[in-house]
C-alpha cells in the first residue's frame, strides 16, 4: 500500500506529539510505502496537476529527520499512485488549501474528504448536526445579534471558524464597566463597546462566529473521545494545571484516562452519521461538563485530530497500530469499491 501524509513538521518540536509518532509508526510498517508532502507544496503546484513532489519515509525515523522531511521532498509522483492520502495539516488552513485538495479527489482517496470538509468547518455545521447535544449556541457575524445572545447567557465563548488548539476561542464577560475578552495566546483585552469585541474576535475577517454559553465547570476538564469510522477508541480528560478555562495540551493541560457514559455514546452514535455521509472518518469529540454535571459536546473535530498516541500512552495498548490497521483496511476496501477517475 502506498500512503501519503501532509503536514508541517516544524509545528511539532516535541517527539511525543501525535504527528511525529504517527510518522514514525507509518515509516516502520513493512506493509506500507509511506510518503510525505509539505503543506506548502499542495498550494505551490498547478491547480489541476496530478504530479506532486514528495519525500519517501522508511525505516527508523529520528525526530531530527522528521523535522527535516520538507527538505527531502524532491521525488515526483502521480497522485493516482497513492492508495490513500491523510491530511494532517493543522488549522487554520491556508487560503484555497482545501479547494486544491478537492481537485486531488479525481485521482486518489482521502481519509477525510477535503471537498466535504469545507462544509464541516463552517461555524453552523455543528449546530445543524448536534443541536440537542451542545450548550446554547448561536452563529452570527452581526454584533447586535451577538449582543442579544450575550445579554441572555453571559459570560459566553466565541469561536472562530478554521482554528484549533484554543487559539481561536475567546471568553467574553462584563466587569468594571468594560467588556473583558480572554484568549489563550493574547491574554485579556478590554473594550468599551460590544461591537469592538466582535470585530476583535473576528480578526477583521467578518466571518461568522460560533457563540456558546460558557459552562462554569470547565475546570473539571475537557474530555476527548477518539472515534474512527464510528468506533470509539477511548477517552481521556485534558485538565489545566492552573485551573484556566482552556484545557488544551497546547496550553498547560495534563491528561487522564476517562470513562465514557451511555449518554456520550448515544451522542456520538447520533451525530457520527452526518460526518460519515460526508466521508469524514476520523473524529475527535470534545465534551465539557454542564452545570448539572453532564458532559455536553463542545466540538467535533474532523481530520487532523490528536489522541491516538495519547491513548496509547495512557492505556499501554497498541492504539496507533490499531489505527494503522484500519487505514490499510479502509484503503483496500475503498480501492475495491471504487474506480478512481484519472
Number of C-alpha atoms within 10 A of each C-alpha: 14 15 21 22 21 21 21 18 21 12 12 16 13 12 15 14 16 18 25 21 19 18 20 19 17 25 20 16 15 11 12 15 18 22 24 25 24 21 21 14 15 19 17 10 14 12 13 11 13 18 13 18 19 23 20 16 22 18 13 13 19 12 19 10 14 21 18 13 23 21 11 16 19 13 12 11 14 13 22 18 14 20 22 23 25 19 20 16 21 19 16 14 12 13 9 11 17 20 15 20 20 17 16 22 19 15 18 21 23 25 19 22 21 24 18 16 19 14 12 19 17 18 21 18 16 22 19 11 16 20 14 13 21 21 20 16 20 18 19 16 17 15 16 13 12 21 16 11 19 20 12 10 16 17 18 22 22 24 22 23 19 15 15 17 15 18 19 20 24 24 23 26 19 17 9 7 9 14 17 20 24 18 18 20 12 10 9 13 14 18 15 12 10 19 14 14 19 23 16 14 23 19 11 9 11 13 17 19 25 23 26 23 21 22 19 13 15 20 19 17 26 27 28 27 25 23 22 17 17 17 14 16 16 21 24 24 23 24 25 22 14 12 14 16 21 26 27 22 14 13 18 15 19 16 21 14 16 15 12 14 11 9 13 19 12 12 18 22 14 14 18 23 16 17 21 16 10 16 18 24 22 23 28 22 23 21 23 25 21 18 12 7 10 13 20 20 25 21 16 22 20 18 21 21 20 18 24 24 22 21 24 16 14 15 13 10 12 13 19 20 17 12 16 16 12 14 18 18 12 19 20 14 11 16 15 9 8 9 10 14 9 10
